[in-house]
Amino acid sequence: MKKITERPGRYFAIFIFSPVLLYCGLTVRKNHINVSNTLIFFSVLLFVYEMFWICYKNNISLDAIYIDEDCDTKKTITGEKEDYY
């Protein structure tokens, strides 16, 4: 069974999305100061938030959803089996 973690999304937010927000905030600073301040604020907030979760929380892994060979039961992320008719 495959394991799914939330770490790749957090790394994407730290290394790609947050710097892009910061760059956009600095780029539009001359013309739109309020938009610039908002983008910079959210960039810093996102960076700090994601760094907190990576540094201080455990790596939570979830079971991937799969369908049995009979195709009548599905195991959910919590591990419970549900019947589908």
C-alpha positions as CSV (number, residue, x, y, z in Angstrom):
1,M,0.0,0.0,0.0
2,K,1.3,3.4,-0.9
3,K,1.9,6.1,1.7
4,I,0.9,9.7,1.1
5,T,2.6,12.6,3.0
6,E,2.0,16.3,3.0
7,R,5.7,17.2,2.9
8,P,6.0,17.8,-0.9
9,G,3.3,20.4,-0.8
10,R,4.9,22.2,2.1
11,Y,8.3,22.2,0.4
12,F,6.6,23.6,-2.7
13,A,5.1,26.4,-0.6
14,I,8.4,27.3,1.0
15,F,10.8,27.1,-2.0
16,I,8.5,28.1,-4.9
17,F,5.2,29.7,-3.9
18,S,6.3,32.0,-1.1
19,P,9.3,33.5,-3.0
20,V,7.0,34.1,-6.0
21,L,4.6,36.0,-3.8
22,L,7.5,38.0,-2.4
23,Y,8.9,38.7,-5.9
24,C,5.4,39.8,-7.1
25,G,5.1,42.1,-4.1
26,L,8.4,43.7,-4.7
27,T,7.7,44.1,-8.5
28,V,4.4,46.0,-8.1
29,R,5.7,48.2,-5.2
30,K,6.0,51.4,-7.3
31,N,2.4,51.4,-8.7
32,H,0.3,49.5,-6.1
33,I,1.7,49.9,-2.6
34,N,-1.3,48.3,-0.8
35,V,-1.2,45.3,-3.1
36,S,2.5,45.0,-2.6
37,N,2.3,45.2,1.2
38,T,-0.4,42.5,1.2
39,L,1.6,40.2,-1.0
40,I,4.7,40.6,1.1
41,F,2.8,40.0,4.3
42,F,1.2,36.8,3.0
43,S,4.5,35.6,1.6
44,V,6.2,36.0,5.0
45,L,3.2,34.5,6.8
46,L,3.1,31.5,4.5
47,F,6.9,30.9,4.9
48,V,6.8,31.1,8.7
49,Y,3.7,28.9,8.9
50,E,5.1,26.2,6.7
51,M,8.5,26.3,8.3
52,F,6.8,25.8,11.7
53,W,5.0,22.7,10.4
54,I,8.1,21.2,8.9
55,C,10.4,21.9,11.9
56,Y,8.1,21.1,14.8
57,K,5.5,18.6,13.7
58,N,6.0,14.9,12.8
59,N,5.7,13.7,9.3
60,I,2.2,12.4,9.1
61,S,1.7,9.7,6.5
62,L,-1.7,8.6,5.3
63,D,-2.7,5.4,3.6
64,A,-3.6,5.8,0.0
65,I,-7.1,5.0,-1.2
66,Y,-7.3,1.7,-3.1
67,I,-10.0,-0.6,-4.4
68,D,-9.9,-4.3,-3.7
69,E,-9.8,-6.9,-6.4
70,D,-13.6,-7.6,-6.0
71,C,-14.3,-3.9,-6.5
72,D,-17.0,-3.9,-3.8
73,T,-15.1,-2.4,-0.9
74,K,-12.9,0.7,-0.7
75,K,-10.5,1.4,2.1
76,T,-10.6,5.1,3.1
77,I,-7.7,7.2,4.4
78,T,-8.8,6.4,8.1
79,G,-8.5,2.7,7.4
80,E,-12.2,1.9,7.6
81,K,-13.8,-0.2,5.0
82,E,-17.0,1.0,3.4
83,D,-19.3,-1.1,1.1
84,Y,-20.5,0.5,-2.1
85,Y,-23.5,-0.9,-3.9
